[in-house]
Structures are given as structure tokens and as C-alpha cells.
Amino acid sequence: MKNRSKYGVIAAILRSAMREETRTKIMYKAMLSNDQCRNYIDSLLNFGLIMEHNNGSKMVYKVTNKGTTFLDYYDQMMHLLPMSLDENSDEVYTMKLQNMI
């Protein structure tokens, strides 16, 4: 799997938590290790992008309005800039230029 940006990981977690989900399900849906998932969820809780509550015997997480707004802006940005802006972007530009020539 190609490396994702931090914002891409955050978006994957928020999409996973659109419905109430446990941390384990979010971890699998967002394809993260347990430590990564715990660290991201802690940060997202602190920033108010997700909320947690007890659902019977399980702790579940759900996206907040602020988290939904983040996802909307993230999706708009990805639509406007569909090309990845990571280290591999030079390779993408080169391939596109070669196809144009």
C-alpha cells in the first residue's frame, strides 16, 4: 500500500467512524496498527473531530459536526488537487510530460 499523508489517515478514520464504531473496527477499516490508531484517535478526540461514549460494554467513536466539516473540506481539496503532493509527485509529473511528448 502506498504511504498516505496524515490528512489521508485522518480522513480514513473519520469515514470509518461515520457510524458508531469501536477502535478495533476503525483500526481495520482505516488499515492502521493498534498504536497508530490509538494515537490518531486520541488526537482527533482532543481536536473535537470525533467523540467517544459507552455503548453498553464497548467504547465507541463517532464523527462530530466538526469532523464532518473536515471531511467535506478534505474531499473538496482532493477533488481540486487529485495528484498526490508527496515525494513521488516528481515521478507523476515526469510520466505525464512523457505522455504529452
Biopython code that builds the backbone (N, CA, C, O; Angstrom):
import numpy as np
from Bio.PDB.StructureBuilder import StructureBuilder

atoms = [
    (1, "MET", "N", (0.842, -1.183, 0.000)),
    (1, "MET", "CA", (0.000, 0.000, 0.000)),
    (1, "MET", "C", (0.885, 1.242, 0.000)),
    (1, "MET", "O", (1.902, 1.297, 0.690)),
    (2, "LYS", "N", (0.490, 2.213, -0.766)),
    (2, "LYS", "CA", (1.221, 3.462, -0.850)),
    (2, "LYS", "C", (1.067, 4.237, 0.453)),
    (2, "LYS", "O", (0.015, 4.197, 1.091)),
    (3, "ASN", "N", (2.132, 4.944, 0.840)),
    (3, "ASN", "CA", (2.057, 5.754, 2.051)),
    (3, "ASN", "C", (0.999, 6.834, 1.902)),
    (3, "ASN", "O", (0.843, 7.437, 0.840)),
    (4, "ARG", "N", (0.278, 7.063, 2.991)),
    (4, "ARG", "CA", (-0.749, 8.102, 2.996)),
    (4, "ARG", "C", (-0.256, 9.283, 3.799)),
    (4, "ARG", "O", (0.584, 9.147, 4.688)),
    (5, "SER", "N", (-0.788, 10.440, 3.473)),
    (5, "SER", "CA", (-0.481, 11.617, 4.276)),
    (5, "SER", "C", (-1.231, 11.506, 5.598)),
    (5, "SER", "O", (-2.150, 10.698, 5.733)),
    (6, "LYS", "N", (-0.837, 12.314, 6.562)),
    (6, "LYS", "CA", (-1.538, 12.326, 7.845)),
    (6, "LYS", "C", (-2.999, 12.692, 7.646)),
    (6, "LYS", "O", (-3.879, 12.138, 8.305)),
    (7, "TYR", "N", (-3.258, 13.633, 6.731)),
    (7, "TYR", "CA", (-4.637, 14.026, 6.478)),
    (7, "TYR", "C", (-5.424, 12.894, 5.832)),
    (7, "TYR", "O", (-6.619, 12.741, 6.088)),
    (8, "GLY", "N", (-4.765, 12.106, 5.001)),
    (8, "GLY", "CA", (-5.421, 10.945, 4.408)),
    (8, "GLY", "C", (-5.796, 9.914, 5.454)),
    (8, "GLY", "O", (-6.862, 9.302, 5.381)),
    (9, "VAL", "N", (-4.916, 9.722, 6.431)),
    (9, "VAL", "CA", (-5.203, 8.788, 7.524)),
    (9, "VAL", "C", (-6.362, 9.316, 8.361)),
    (9, "VAL", "O", (-7.261, 8.563, 8.735)),
    (10, "ILE", "N", (-6.336, 10.614, 8.653)),
    (10, "ILE", "CA", (-7.420, 11.212, 9.432)),
    (10, "ILE", "C", (-8.751, 11.043, 8.701)),
    (10, "ILE", "O", (-9.759, 10.693, 9.314)),
    (11, "ALA", "N", (-8.751, 11.290, 7.398)),
    (11, "ALA", "CA", (-9.979, 11.132, 6.616)),
    (11, "ALA", "C", (-10.468, 9.682, 6.655)),
    (11, "ALA", "O", (-11.670, 9.437, 6.764)),
    (12, "ALA", "N", (-9.547, 8.725, 6.568)),
    (12, "ALA", "CA", (-9.935, 7.311, 6.614)),
    (12, "ALA", "C", (-10.560, 6.966, 7.968)),
    (12, "ALA", "O", (-11.535, 6.217, 8.031)),
    (13, "ILE", "N", (-9.999, 7.511, 9.043)),
    (13, "ILE", "CA", (-10.559, 7.260, 10.376)),
    (13, "ILE", "C", (-11.944, 7.883, 10.492)),
    (13, "ILE", "O", (-12.874, 7.251, 10.993)),
    (14, "LEU", "N", (-12.081, 9.115, 10.033)),
    (14, "LEU", "CA", (-13.381, 9.791, 10.130)),
    (14, "LEU", "C", (-14.436, 9.072, 9.304)),
    (14, "LEU", "O", (-15.583, 8.949, 9.733)),
    (15, "ARG", "N", (-14.057, 8.597, 8.124)),
    (15, "ARG", "CA", (-15.024, 7.841, 7.305)),
    (15, "ARG", "C", (-15.433, 6.556, 8.017)),
    (15, "ARG", "O", (-16.594, 6.149, 7.970)),
    (16, "SER", "N", (-14.469, 5.927, 8.674)),
    (16, "SER", "CA", (-14.755, 4.692, 9.403)),
    (16, "SER", "C", (-15.705, 4.940, 10.566)),
    (16, "SER", "O", (-16.494, 4.070, 10.935)),
    (17, "ALA", "N", (-15.621, 6.137, 11.139)),
    (17, "ALA", "CA", (-16.420, 6.444, 12.329)),
    (17, "ALA", "C", (-17.691, 7.225, 11.992)),
    (17, "ALA", "O", (-18.267, 7.868, 12.870)),
    (18, "MET", "N", (-18.133, 7.179, 10.743)),
    (18, "MET", "CA", (-19.382, 7.861, 10.397)),
    (18, "MET", "C", (-20.538, 7.241, 11.173)),
    (18, "MET", "O", (-21.451, 7.939, 11.614)),
    (19, "ARG", "N", (-20.486, 5.930, 11.330)),
    (19, "ARG", "CA", (-21.413, 5.249, 12.232)),
    (19, "ARG", "C", (-20.619, 4.948, 13.495)),
    (19, "ARG", "O", (-19.389, 4.934, 13.462)),
    (20, "GLU", "N", (-21.282, 4.716, 14.570)),
    (20, "GLU", "CA", (-20.574, 4.380, 15.805)),
    (20, "GLU", "C", (-19.762, 3.118, 15.585)),
    (20, "GLU", "O", (-20.297, 2.079, 15.198)),
    (21, "GLU", "N", (-18.459, 3.217, 15.836)),
    (21, "GLU", "CA", (-17.574, 2.072, 15.661)),
    (21, "GLU", "C", (-16.623, 1.954, 16.841)),
    (21, "GLU", "O", (-16.284, 2.948, 17.483)),
    (22, "THR", "N", (-16.201, 0.738, 17.114)),
    (22, "THR", "CA", (-15.173, 0.518, 18.131)),
    (22, "THR", "C", (-13.814, 0.867, 17.540)),
    (22, "THR", "O", (-13.661, 0.985, 16.324)),
    (23, "ARG", "N", (-12.832, 1.029, 18.417)),
    (23, "ARG", "CA", (-11.490, 1.346, 17.936)),
    (23, "ARG", "C", (-10.943, 0.224, 17.052)),
    (23, "ARG", "O", (-10.255, 0.487, 16.066)),
    (24, "THR", "N", (-11.246, -1.008, 17.401)),
    (24, "THR", "CA", (-10.763, -2.146, 16.605)),
    (24, "THR", "C", (-11.299, -2.091, 15.184)),
    (24, "THR", "O", (-10.550, -2.304, 14.231)),
    (25, "LYS", "N", (-12.586, -1.807, 15.032)),
    (25, "LYS", "CA", (-13.169, -1.729, 13.685)),
    (25, "LYS", "C", (-12.589, -0.559, 12.906)),
    (25, "LYS", "O", (-12.321, -0.672, 11.710)),
    (26, "ILE", "N", (-12.399, 0.563, 13.586)),
    (26, "ILE", "CA", (-11.775, 1.718, 12.924)),
    (26, "ILE", "C", (-10.366, 1.359, 12.478)),
    (26, "ILE", "O", (-9.949, 1.707, 11.373)),
    (27, "MET", "N", (-9.636, 0.667, 13.337)),
    (27, "MET", "CA", (-8.267, 0.259, 13.033)),
    (27, "MET", "C", (-8.225, -0.585, 11.751)),
    (27, "MET", "O", (-7.381, -0.359, 10.885)),
    (28, "TYR", "N", (-9.126, -1.545, 11.634)),
    (28, "TYR", "CA", (-9.151, -2.408, 10.456)),
    (28, "TYR", "C", (-9.627, -1.659, 9.217)),
    (28, "TYR", "O", (-9.050, -1.812, 8.141)),
    (29, "LYS", "N", (-10.668, -0.857, 9.358)),
    (29, "LYS", "CA", (-11.198, -0.127, 8.205)),
    (29, "LYS", "C", (-10.202, 0.905, 7.679)),
    (29, "LYS", "O", (-10.100, 1.116, 6.470)),
    (30, "ALA", "N", (-9.469, 1.549, 8.594)),
    (30, "ALA", "CA", (-8.501, 2.573, 8.197)),
    (30, "ALA", "C", (-7.118, 1.976, 7.924)),
    (30, "ALA", "O", (-6.195, 2.698, 7.546)),
    (31, "MET", "N", (-6.971, 0.666, 8.113)),
    (31, "MET", "CA", (-5.718, -0.057, 7.884)),
    (31, "MET", "C", (-4.562, 0.546, 8.673)),
    (31, "MET", "O", (-3.563, 0.989, 8.106)),
    (32, "LEU", "N", (-4.722, 0.551, 9.998)),
    (32, "LEU", "CA", (-3.717, 1.095, 10.905)),
    (32, "LEU", "C", (-3.315, 0.046, 11.921)),
    (32, "LEU", "O", (-4.057, -0.901, 12.183)),
    (33, "SER", "N", (-2.132, 0.223, 12.491)),
    (33, "SER", "CA", (-1.746, -0.628, 13.617)),
    (33, "SER", "C", (-2.495, -0.138, 14.854)),
    (33, "SER", "O", (-3.084, 0.943, 14.858)),
    (34, "ASN", "N", (-2.458, -0.949, 15.890)),
    (34, "ASN", "CA", (-3.141, -0.587, 17.127)),
    (34, "ASN", "C", (-2.573, 0.719, 17.701)),
    (34, "ASN", "O", (-3.329, 1.602, 18.106)),
    (35, "ASP", "N", (-1.250, 0.834, 17.733)),
    (35, "ASP", "CA", (-0.623, 2.051, 18.272)),
    (35, "ASP", "C", (-0.966, 3.280, 17.440)),
    (35, "ASP", "O", (-1.286, 4.335, 17.988)),
    (36, "GLN", "N", (-0.899, 3.144, 16.116)),
    (36, "GLN", "CA", (-1.250, 4.272, 15.246)),
    (36, "GLN", "C", (-2.685, 4.700, 15.484)),
    (36, "GLN", "O", (-2.972, 5.888, 15.628)),
    (37, "CYS", "N", (-3.577, 3.735, 15.526)),
    (37, "CYS", "CA", (-4.996, 4.031, 15.707)),
    (37, "CYS", "C", (-5.233, 4.743, 17.034)),
    (37, "CYS", "O", (-5.961, 5.734, 17.088)),
    (38, "ARG", "N", (-4.630, 4.246, 18.087)),
    (38, "ARG", "CA", (-4.799, 4.859, 19.408)),
    (38, "ARG", "C", (-4.290, 6.308, 19.404)),
    (38, "ARG", "O", (-4.952, 7.202, 19.931)),
    (39, "ASN", "N", (-3.114, 6.534, 18.809)),
    (39, "ASN", "CA", (-2.550, 7.888, 18.768)),
    (39, "ASN", "C", (-3.429, 8.848, 17.965)),
    (39, "ASN", "O", (-3.682, 9.974, 18.392)),
    (40, "TYR", "N", (-3.889, 8.393, 16.804)),
    (40, "TYR", "CA", (-4.746, 9.250, 15.980)),
    (40, "TYR", "C", (-6.072, 9.532, 16.679)),
    (40, "TYR", "O", (-6.536, 10.672, 16.695)),
    (41, "ILE", "N", (-6.677, 8.511, 17.251)),
    (41, "ILE", "CA", (-7.962, 8.711, 17.923)),
    (41, "ILE", "C", (-7.814, 9.680, 19.089)),
    (41, "ILE", "O", (-8.671, 10.541, 19.288)),
    (42, "ASP", "N", (-6.742, 9.551, 19.860)),
    (42, "ASP", "CA", (-6.504, 10.499, 20.957)),
    (42, "ASP", "C", (-6.416, 11.925, 20.433)),
    (42, "ASP", "O", (-6.995, 12.839, 21.021)),
    (43, "SER", "N", (-5.697, 12.122, 19.332)),
    (43, "SER", "CA", (-5.568, 13.459, 18.743)),
    (43, "SER", "C", (-6.906, 13.968, 18.220)),
    (43, "SER", "O", (-7.256, 15.130, 18.426)),
    (44, "LEU", "N", (-7.649, 13.102, 17.545)),
    (44, "LEU", "CA", (-8.940, 13.512, 16.985)),
    (44, "LEU", "C", (-9.935, 13.848, 18.082)),
    (44, "LEU", "O", (-10.765, 14.741, 17.915)),
    (45, "LEU", "N", (-9.858, 13.143, 19.199)),
    (45, "LEU", "CA", (-10.700, 13.476, 20.352)),
    (45, "LEU", "C", (-10.330, 14.857, 20.896)),
    (45, "LEU", "O", (-11.207, 15.668, 21.195)),
    (46, "ASN", "N", (-9.028, 15.117, 21.021)),
    (46, "ASN", "CA", (-8.569, 16.410, 21.530)),
    (46, "ASN", "C", (-8.974, 17.566, 20.625)),
    (46, "ASN", "O", (-9.275, 18.658, 21.105)),
    (47, "PHE", "N", (-8.980, 17.325, 19.316)),
    (47, "PHE", "CA", (-9.353, 18.375, 18.364)),
    (47, "PHE", "C", (-10.858, 18.467, 18.148)),
    (47, "PHE", "O", (-11.327, 19.363, 17.447)),
    (48, "GLY", "N", (-11.616, 17.557, 18.737)),
    (48, "GLY", "CA", (-13.068, 17.599, 18.627)),
    (48, "GLY", "C", (-13.608, 17.100, 17.297)),
    (48, "GLY", "O", (-14.720, 17.455, 16.907)),
    (49, "LEU", "N", (-12.824, 16.272, 16.588)),
    (49, "LEU", "CA", (-13.292, 15.735, 15.309)),
    (49, "LEU", "C", (-14.088, 14.451, 15.477)),
    (49, "LEU", "O", (-14.880, 14.091, 14.607)),
    (50, "ILE", "N", (-13.881, 13.760, 16.592)),
    (50, "ILE", "CA", (-14.680, 12.586, 16.934)),
    (50, "ILE", "C", (-15.057, 12.688, 18.406)),
    (50, "ILE", "O", (-14.463, 13.453, 19.166)),
    (51, "MET", "N", (-16.055, 11.904, 18.788)),
    (51, "MET", "CA", (-16.431, 11.831, 20.204)),
    (51, "MET", "C", (-16.519, 10.360, 20.573)),
    (51, "MET", "O", (-16.697, 9.497, 19.713)),
    (52, "GLU", "N", (-16.390, 10.090, 21.862)),
    (52, "GLU", "CA", (-16.475, 8.716, 22.339)),
    (52, "GLU", "C", (-17.558, 8.606, 23.408)),
    (52, "GLU", "O", (-17.826, 9.551, 24.150)),
    (53, "HIS", "N", (-18.165, 7.433, 23.463)),
    (53, "HIS", "CA", (-19.108, 7.158, 24.543)),
    (53, "HIS", "C", (-19.281, 5.657, 24.685)),
    (53, "HIS", "O", (-18.967, 4.886, 23.779)),
    (54, "ASN", "N", (-19.782, 5.266, 25.828)),
    (54, "ASN", "CA", (-20.025, 3.858, 26.105)),
    (54, "ASN", "C", (-21.322, 3.430, 25.460)),
    (54, "ASN", "O", (-22.355, 4.078, 25.630)),
    (55, "ASN", "N", (-21.268, 2.346, 24.723)),
    (55, "ASN", "CA", (-22.457, 1.766, 24.115)),
    (55, "ASN", "C", (-22.602, 0.371, 24.712)),
    (55, "ASN", "O", (-22.198, -0.625, 24.111)),
    (56, "GLY", "N", (-23.177, 0.321, 25.888)),
    (56, "GLY", "CA", (-23.238, -0.955, 26.601)),
    (56, "GLY", "C", (-21.895, -1.242, 27.226)),
    (56, "GLY", "O", (-21.444, -0.509, 28.106)),
    (57, "SER", "N", (-21.246, -2.315, 26.775)),
    (57, "SER", "CA", (-19.948, -2.686, 27.338)),
    (57, "SER", "C", (-18.781, -2.213, 26.485)),
    (57, "SER", "O", (-17.626, -2.462, 26.832)),
    (58, "LYS", "N", (-19.059, -1.537, 25.379)),
    (58, "LYS", "CA", (-17.998, -1.125, 24.446)),
    (58, "LYS", "C", (-17.871, 0.391, 24.379)),
    (58, "LYS", "O", (-18.855, 1.122, 24.487)),
    (59, "MET", "N", (-16.629, 0.846, 24.197)),
    (59, "MET", "CA", (-16.384, 2.253, 23.923)),
    (59, "MET", "C", (-16.463, 2.426, 22.403)),
    (59, "MET", "O", (-15.760, 1.741, 21.660)),
    (60, "VAL", "N", (-17.313, 3.335, 21.950)),
    (60, "VAL", "CA", (-17.471, 3.563, 20.517)),
    (60, "VAL", "C", (-17.144, 5.017, 20.193)),
    (60, "VAL", "O", (-17.185, 5.894, 21.056)),
    (61, "TYR", "N", (-16.823, 5.242, 18.932)),
    (61, "TYR", "CA", (-16.427, 6.562, 18.449)),
    (61, "TYR", "C", (-17.333, 6.956, 17.297)),
    (61, "TYR", "O", (-17.754, 6.118, 16.500)),
    (62, "LYS", "N", (-17.623, 8.244, 17.223)),
    (62, "LYS", "CA", (-18.481, 8.774, 16.166)),
    (62, "LYS", "C", (-17.963, 10.148, 15.758)),
    (62, "LYS", "O", (-17.456, 10.912, 16.580)),
    (63, "VAL", "N", (-18.103, 10.440, 14.473)),
    (63, "VAL", "CA", (-17.654, 11.726, 13.932)),
    (63, "VAL", "C", (-18.550, 12.845, 14.460)),
    (63, "VAL", "O", (-19.767, 12.687, 14.555)),
    (64, "THR", "N", (-17.935, 13.971, 14.800)),
    (64, "THR", "CA", (-18.685, 15.153, 15.224)),
    (64, "THR", "C", (-18.997, 16.018, 14.001)),
    (64, "THR", "O", (-18.556, 15.719, 12.892)),
    (65, "ASN", "N", (-19.754, 17.080, 14.213)),
    (65, "ASN", "CA", (-20.017, 18.020, 13.115)),
    (65, "ASN", "C", (-18.717, 18.615, 12.588)),
    (65, "ASN", "O", (-18.550, 18.800, 11.382)),
    (66, "LYS", "N", (-17.804, 18.911, 13.499)),
    (66, "LYS", "CA", (-16.500, 19.447, 13.096)),
    (66, "LYS", "C", (-15.746, 18.420, 12.247)),
    (66, "LYS", "O", (-15.080, 18.793, 11.281)),
    (67, "GLY", "N", (-15.840, 17.149, 12.591)),
    (67, "GLY", "CA", (-15.203, 16.091, 11.814)),
    (67, "GLY", "C", (-15.814, 15.962, 10.431)),
    (67, "GLY", "O", (-15.102, 15.747, 9.450)),
    (68, "THR", "N", (-17.130, 16.092, 10.350)),
    (68, "THR", "CA", (-17.813, 16.049, 9.052)),
    (68, "THR", "C", (-17.381, 17.226, 8.179)),
    (68, "THR", "O", (-17.190, 17.075, 6.972)),
    (69, "THR", "N", (-17.231, 18.382, 8.789)),
    (69, "THR", "CA", (-16.752, 19.557, 8.056)),
    (69, "THR", "C", (-15.341, 19.317, 7.536)),
    (69, "THR", "O", (-15.035, 19.659, 6.394)),
    (70, "PHE", "N", (-14.476, 18.730, 8.366)),
    (70, "PHE", "CA", (-13.124, 18.393, 7.926)),
    (70, "PHE", "C", (-13.177, 17.487, 6.703)),
    (70, "PHE", "O", (-12.481, 17.730, 5.717)),
    (71, "LEU", "N", (-14.006, 16.435, 6.763)),
    (71, "LEU", "CA", (-14.121, 15.508, 5.633)),
    (71, "LEU", "C", (-14.605, 16.203, 4.370)),
    (71, "LEU", "O", (-14.103, 15.928, 3.280)),
    (72, "ASP", "N", (-15.576, 17.101, 4.505)),
    (72, "ASP", "CA", (-16.068, 17.844, 3.348)),
    (72, "ASP", "C", (-14.946, 18.657, 2.711)),
    (72, "ASP", "O", (-14.770, 18.632, 1.493)),
    (73, "TYR", "N", (-14.187, 19.377, 3.537)),
    (73, "TYR", "CA", (-13.070, 20.171, 3.017)),
    (73, "TYR", "C", (-11.972, 19.286, 2.431)),
    (73, "TYR", "O", (-11.384, 19.622, 1.403)),
    (74, "TYR", "N", (-11.700, 18.166, 3.077)),
    (74, "TYR", "CA", (-10.679, 17.239, 2.572)),
    (74, "TYR", "C", (-11.086, 16.702, 1.201)),
    (74, "TYR", "O", (-10.269, 16.653, 0.281)),
    (75, "ASP", "N", (-12.347, 16.300, 1.068)),
    (75, "ASP", "CA", (-12.821, 15.779, -0.216)),
    (75, "ASP", "C", (-12.766, 16.847, -1.307)),
    (75, "ASP", "O", (-12.417, 16.546, -2.449)),
    (76, "GLN", "N", (-13.106, 18.084, -0.967)),
    (76, "GLN", "CA", (-13.010, 19.176, -1.934)),
    (76, "GLN", "C", (-11.569, 19.396, -2.353)),
    (76, "GLN", "O", (-11.287, 19.589, -3.536)),
    (77, "MET", "N", (-10.653, 19.370, -1.393)),
    (77, "MET", "CA", (-9.249, 19.561, -1.708)),
    (77, "MET", "C", (-8.746, 18.449, -2.621)),
    (77, "MET", "O", (-8.019, 18.715, -3.579)),
    (78, "MET", "N", (-9.124, 17.213, -2.335)),
    (78, "MET", "CA", (-8.674, 16.087, -3.151)),
    (78, "MET", "C", (-9.267, 16.157, -4.555)),
    (78, "MET", "O", (-8.654, 15.700, -5.520)),
    (79, "HIS", "N", (-10.454, 16.726, -4.659)),
    (79, "HIS", "CA", (-11.062, 16.896, -5.973)),
    (79, "HIS", "C", (-10.320, 17.972, -6.774)),
    (79, "HIS", "O", (-10.103, 17.823, -7.976)),
    (80, "LEU", "N", (-9.935, 19.050, -6.098)),
    (80, "LEU", "CA", (-9.218, 20.136, -6.766)),
    (80, "LEU", "C", (-7.779, 19.766, -7.076)),
    (80, "LEU", "O", (-7.232, 20.183, -8.097)),
    (81, "LEU", "N", (-7.164, 18.983, -6.196)),
    (81, "LEU", "CA", (-5.771, 18.570, -6.361)),
    (81, "LEU", "C", (-5.705, 17.047, -6.372)),
    (81, "LEU", "O", (-5.231, 16.448, -5.407)),
    (82, "PRO", "N", (-6.169, 16.414, -7.437)),
    (82, "PRO", "CA", (-6.240, 14.957, -7.430)),
    (82, "PRO", "C", (-4.875, 14.293, -7.393)),
    (82, "PRO", "O", (-4.765, 13.120, -7.036)),
    (83, "MET", "N", (-3.835, 15.030, -7.756)),
    (83, "MET", "CA", (-2.500, 14.468, -7.768)),
    (83, "MET", "C", (-1.930, 14.492, -6.358)),
    (83, "MET", "O", (-2.095, 15.465, -5.621)),
    (84, "SER", "N", (-1.265, 13.420, -6.001)),
    (84, "SER", "CA", (-0.642, 13.354, -4.692)),
    (84, "SER", "C", (0.498, 14.353, -4.605)),
    (84, "SER", "O", (1.290, 14.478, -5.539)),
    (85, "LEU", "N", (0.583, 15.057, -3.503)),
    (85, "LEU", "CA", (1.635, 16.052, -3.321)),
    (85, "LEU", "C", (2.725, 15.516, -2.400)),
    (85, "LEU", "O", (3.201, 16.218, -1.508)),
    (86, "ASP", "N", (3.111, 14.274, -2.625)),
    (86, "ASP", "CA", (4.159, 13.688, -1.805)),
    (86, "ASP", "C", (5.461, 13.612, -2.578)),
    (86, "ASP", "O", (5.607, 14.240, -3.627)),
    (87, "GLU", "N", (6.421, 12.830, -2.051)),
    (87, "GLU", "CA", (7.730, 12.729, -2.701)),
    (87, "GLU", "C", (7.647, 12.125, -4.096)),
    (87, "GLU", "O", (8.519, 12.386, -4.925)),
    (88, "ASN", "N", (6.628, 11.331, -4.376)),
    (88, "ASN", "CA", (6.502, 10.672, -5.665)),
    (88, "ASN", "C", (5.899, 11.576, -6.733)),
    (88, "ASN", "O", (5.757, 11.162, -7.884)),
    (89, "SER", "N", (5.548, 12.792, -6.371)),
    (89, "SER", "CA", (4.884, 13.659, -7.332)),
    (89, "SER", "C", (5.798, 13.997, -8.507)),
    (89, "SER", "O", (5.301, 14.215, -9.612)),
    (90, "ASP", "N", (7.120, 14.049, -8.308)),
    (90, "ASP", "CA", (8.034, 14.301, -9.416)),
    (90, "ASP", "C", (7.929, 13.203, -10.462)),
    (90, "ASP", "O", (7.986, 13.474, -11.661)),
    (91, "GLU", "N", (7.774, 11.953, -10.007)),
    (91, "GLU", "CA", (7.624, 10.844, -10.940)),
    (91, "GLU", "C", (6.327, 10.977, -11.735)),
    (91, "GLU", "O", (6.305, 10.693, -12.932)),
    (92, "VAL", "N", (5.271, 11.396, -11.094)),
    (92, "VAL", "CA", (3.977, 11.559, -11.762)),
    (92, "VAL", "C", (4.079, 12.650, -12.814)),
    (92, "VAL", "O", (3.612, 12.472, -13.939)),
    (93, "TYR", "N", (4.691, 13.786, -12.458)),
    (93, "TYR", "CA", (4.864, 14.873, -13.420)),
    (93, "TYR", "C", (5.679, 14.409, -14.619)),
    (93, "TYR", "O", (5.343, 14.725, -15.761)),
    (94, "THR", "N", (6.752, 13.658, -14.364)),
    (94, "THR", "CA", (7.605, 13.173, -15.453)),
    (94, "THR", "C", (6.825, 12.249, -16.370)),
    (94, "THR", "O", (6.932, 12.348, -17.593)),
    (95, "MET", "N", (6.038, 11.349, -15.787)),
    (95, "MET", "CA", (5.244, 10.426, -16.602)),
    (95, "MET", "C", (4.225, 11.183, -17.438)),
    (95, "MET", "O", (4.025, 10.846, -18.605)),
    (96, "LYS", "N", (3.576, 12.193, -16.879)),
    (96, "LYS", "CA", (2.591, 12.956, -17.624)),
    (96, "LYS", "C", (3.262, 13.726, -18.753)),
    (96, "LYS", "O", (2.732, 13.801, -19.862)),
    (97, "LEU", "N", (4.421, 14.292, -18.471)),
    (97, "LEU", "CA", (5.140, 15.023, -19.525)),
    (97, "LEU", "C", (5.556, 14.086, -20.646)),
    (97, "LEU", "O", (5.461, 14.446, -21.820)),
    (98, "GLN", "N", (6.013, 12.899, -20.304)),
    (98, "GLN", "CA", (6.418, 11.936, -21.316)),
    (98, "GLN", "C", (5.239, 11.526, -22.182)),
    (98, "GLN", "O", (5.400, 11.323, -23.385)),
    (99, "ASN", "N", (4.085, 11.403, -21.604)),
    (99, "ASN", "CA", (2.886, 11.034, -22.362)),
    (99, "ASN", "C", (2.443, 12.163, -23.294)),
    (99, "ASN", "O", (1.828, 11.911, -24.331)),
    (100, "MET", "N", (2.755, 13.400, -22.923)),
    (100, "MET", "CA", (2.362, 14.534, -23.746)),
    (100, "MET", "C", (3.295, 14.715, -24.935)),
    (100, "MET", "O", (2.900, 15.274, -25.958)),
    (101, "ILE", "N", (4.521, 14.246, -24.804)),
    (101, "ILE", "CA", (5.528, 14.457, -25.869)),
    (101, "ILE", "C", (5.388, 13.418, -26.942)),
    (101, "ILE", "O", (6.142, 13.431, -27.916)),
]
sb = StructureBuilder()
sb.init_structure("model")
sb.init_model(0)
sb.init_chain("A")
sb.init_seg("    ")
for serial, (resi, resn, name, xyz) in enumerate(atoms, 1):
    if name == "N":
        sb.init_residue(resn, " ", resi, " ")
    sb.init_atom(name, np.array(xyz, "f"), 0.0, 1.0, " ", f" {name:<3s}", serial, name[0])
structure = sb.get_structure()
